[in-house]
C-alpha cells in the first residue's frame, strides 16, 4: 500500500518542480524581452543583443527575440561600416482628461477627451552623425463653462554629433496652440545641448533654449532665454533617477519676468510595466505677482503588451497636482488612456 503512494508522491513532486521551473524561465524570458526593447529603443545595441540572446536561451522559439536580434545586428553592422539606417516609432492614442481646479467651489476646469498622435524618426547618417525628428499632434474636446476645442502640434528636429563620451546637439522647435477664436499662440525656438556619457549608467547634460512666442490675440511677442543643467543615473536595468536645475528670463513677457526650475524624477521599468514619479518646483517673478511658487507632483504608470510585428498596446494613467500660491493656477488632474505603438 505504501509503494503506490510513494510513487504518486514522487511523480507529483516532479511535476510541481518542473512547473515551477517553467514559470521561472518564462518570467526571466519576459524580463529580458523588456530589457531588449528598452536598450534597442535607446540604441544601446550591445546590451540589446545580449538581452535577446539570453531570451533565446530560455525560449529558442521566441519570434520577437529572433526578429529584434536581427534588427540589432543589422544596426550594429551599419554603424561599424559607417552606413546610414533609419529607426523610429509611431503612437496613436485616445485619452480621458479630468482637470479639477482647487478653488473654493472646486469647479471642473477642462474635463474631456483628447486624441494624441506622435511620430519619432531617427536617421543615423554615419557612426557619429544622426538626425532625430519628433512630430506630435494633439486634439482635445473639453467641457468648461462652455464646450471648447484645442488643436496643438509641435515639431522638433535635432542634429547630433557624437565623439568619444560627448554628444553635441543643435535642435529646432516649433509649436502652435489653437483655442479657436479666443486664443492662439505660436512658438519657435533653438536649443543647443551638450551631453556627457560618464559611463553606461551616468549621463550629464547642459542645455540652452532661445525661444520666441507670439500671442495672436493680443499681438504680443515674448522672448525667452533658458539655461538648465542636469543628469540621469540608472540603477541597473530597473530604476533610473534624474535631476534638473534651470533658470529662465523673459523680455516683454505677458506671463512672467523670470523663473527658476528644480526638477527630480524616479523611473521604474520591469517586465511590461513602467512607472514615473516626479517633483517640480517653479519659482517665478511675474508682472502682477512678485513671488509666485508652484509645486507640481506627477505620477505616470503604463502597462505594455506586445501584439505582433513590432506593434505594442499600452494602457496608461497619469495623475498630477499643482499647489500654487496663485489660487487660479492650482489644479489636480487624472488622465487615463490607451495607445497603439509601432516600432520600426
N, C-alpha and C positions, 0 to 999 in steps of 0.2 A: 504494500500500500504506500510505503514511503518513497519507493523508486519513482513511480509516475509523477508524484507530487514534486519530487526534486527536479526531474527533467522539465516539467512545466515551469517551475520557478526559474531554471537556467534559461529557457527559451524566452520567457517574459523579460528577464533581466537584460538579455542580449538585444531584444527588440527595443527596449526602453533606452539602452545605451546608444544604439545606432540611430534612433530617432533624435535623441538629444544632440548627437554629433552632427547629424544632418542640419538641424536647426542652427547650430553654432556656425557651420560652414556658410549657410545661407545669410546669416547676419554679417559675417565677415565679408561675404561677396557684395552685399548691399553697401556696406561701409566703404569698400574700395571703389565701387562704381561711383559713389557720390564724390569721393576724393578725386577720381579721374576726371569727372565732369568739371569740378572746380578748377583743377590745375590746367585742363585743356582750355577752359574759358580764359584763364589768366596767361595762357601761352607759356606756362612753366612745363615745357614738353618733357623734360627728363623725368619729372615727378609723375606726370600723367601716364607716361609709358610704363613706369614701374608699378603704378596703381592698377592699370588694366592687365598687366602681365600677372599680377597677383590674383586678379579676378579669375583668369583662365586656369590658375592652379586649383581654385575652389570649384569652378564650373567651366570645363573646357568647351562647353556648347553655348556659352553666353554670346548671343548675336551682337549685343551692344558693345561688349568688350572687344570683339573681333573687329567690328566696324570702326570704333573710335581709335583703336590701336593703329589701324591702317591710316586713319587721318593724322594721328600724331606723328607717325613715322614719315608720312609724306611732307608734313610741315617741317620736321627736323631736317630732312634731306634738302628741302628747298633753301632753308637757312644756311646749311653747310655749303651748298653750291652757289650761294648768293643769288638765288632766284626769287621772283615775286610769287606771292599767293594771297588769296582772299579768305577772310573768315568773318563771322558775324552772327547776329541773331535778330529775330523779329518777334514782337509781342503784340497781341490783341487782347483787350480785356474790357470787362464791364464791372462797375463798382457802385456800391451804395454808400453815400456820404451823409453822415448826420453831424451837423455842427451846431452846438448849443452854446450860446453866449452866457457868461457868468454874471449877468446883470441881475438886478433885484427881482425882475419878473421872469428871469430865466427864459428869455424869448428864443424861439427857434430861429437860427440865422439863415442857414442855407441848406436845408435838408433836401436831398435829391439824388439823382442818378448821374453817373458820368462814364464816358467811354474813353479809353486810352489806346493809342497805337504808337509803338516805338520801333525804330529800325536802327540797329547798330552795325556799322560796316567798318572793318579794318583791312587795309590794303598794305601788305608788307612788301615794300618796294625792293628792299635788299636786307641784308643782315642788320644794318644799322639804321635804316630809314623806314618809317611806316606812317601811314595816314589813317586817322580814325575819324569817323563821321557819325554823329548821333542826330536823328530826326525824330521829334516827338510831337504828336497831335493829341489834343485833349478837348473833349466836348462835354459840357455839364449843363444839365437842365435841373434847376432847383426852385424851391418854393420859399420865398421870404415874405415880405409884405405883399409882394406880387410875384407872379411867375416870371423868372428871368432865365436867360441862357448865356453861357460863356463859351467862347471859342478861343483856344490858346494853342500856339505852336511854338516850338523852339528848334533852332538849328545850330549845331556846334560841330566844328571841324578843327582838327589839330594835326600839325606835322611834328613828328618826334624824331630825334636823333639820339641813338644810344652809343655810348663809348665807355668801355670798362664798367664801372659801377654807377655811371651817371646817365640820366636821360634828360635831354633838353627838349622842351615842348613849346610851340607857339600856337595858340588857339584863337579862333574867331567865333563869336557868339552873337546870335540874333534871335529875338523872340517878339511875339506880338500877343496882346491880350485884348479881346474884343468883348465888351459887356453890352453890345448893342448901341443904342443912341446915347446912353448915359455916360459911357466911359470907355476910352480906348488908349492903350499905352503901347509904345514900341521902344525896344532897347537894342543897342548894338555895342559890343564890347570886344576888347582884345585882352588875352590872358597869357602872358609868358609864365612858364613854370620850369622849375628845376627839381628833379628827383635824384636822390642818392640811395642806392640799394646797399646798405651796410653788409647784410648777409641775406640768406633766403627768408629770414623771418622779420627783419627790421628794415623799414623804408622811411626816409625822411624827405620832406619837401618844403619848398618855398614858392609862393605864388603871388603875382601882382595882377590886378584887374583894372583896366581903364574902361569905364562904361558911360555911355551917353543914353539918356532916357527922355523920350518925348511924350508929353501928355497932350493928346489930340484935342481934348475938350477945352482945356484952358490955354492951349498953345504954349505951354511952359516947357522948358528944357532944363534938365538937371545933368550935371557931370559928376561922376563918382570916381574916386581913386581908392582902391582897396589893396591891402597887403596882408598876407597870412603866412604862418609857418606852423608845421605840424609833423606828425609821424604816425606810422602804423606798426604794430607789433603782433606777430602771430604766435599763439601758444600751441605749437604743434599744428595739427590739421583741423582742430575743432574750434578753438577760440581765437579771436583777434580783437585788439584794442587800438583805438585811435584817439588822438587829441589834436586840437587846432586852436591857435590864438590869432585873432585878426583885428586890424584897425581899418576903419573906413571913414572918409571925409567926402562931403558933397559941396558943390558950388551952386548957389542959387537953387537949392533944393526946395521942393514943395513939401517934403516929408521931414527931413531932419538934417542937421549940420554935421554931426559926427556919430560914430558908432563903434563900440568895442565888442568883440565876439569871443566867447570862451565855449568850446565845444568838446565833449567827451562822449565816446560811444564804446560799447562792448557787443561784439557779434559772436553768434554761436551757430555752427553748421555741423550737422551729424546725420548721416543717412539721408532721409528725404525731408528733413526739417531744417529750417533756418530761423533764427531769432536775432533781433537787433534792438538794443536799448540805448537811448542817447539822452544827454543832458546838454541844453543850450542856454546860455545866459547872454542877453543883449543889454548893453547899457548905452543909451543914446541921448544926445542933447538936441532937442528939436526946436523949431521956431517958436512954438507956443508952449512947450513943456521942457523945462531946462534939464531935468534929470528923470528920464523915463527908463524903467527897468522891466524887462520881460524875461521870465524863466520858463522854458519850454521842455517838457518831458515827453518822450516818444517811445512807444513800443511797436515793433514790427514783427510779425510772425508769418511764415509761409510753409506750406506743405506741398511738396512736388511729387508728381507721379509720371514716370516715363511711359509714353504710349508706343510709338513706332517711328522708324526713320528719322530720329532726332527730334520728334515732337514731344513736348512736355506740357502737362496741365498743372496749373498752380493755383492753390487756394491761398488767399491772403487776408490778414486782418491787421489794421493799423489803428492805434489809439494815441492821441496826443492831447496835451493840455497846456495852455499858456496862462500863467498868472502874471498879469501886468499891472503896474501902478496906474496905467491909463485904463479905466474900467471898461470902456467900449472895445478895447483891444483884447480883453480876456476871452478865452473860448475853451471848449473841450469838444473833441470830435472823434468819431469812430468810423473807419472805412472798412467795408467788407466786400471782397470781390473775387473774381475768378479770371485767370489769364491763360491764354494758349501761347506757348513759346516754341519757336522753331530755331534750332541752332544749325548753322551751315559753315 
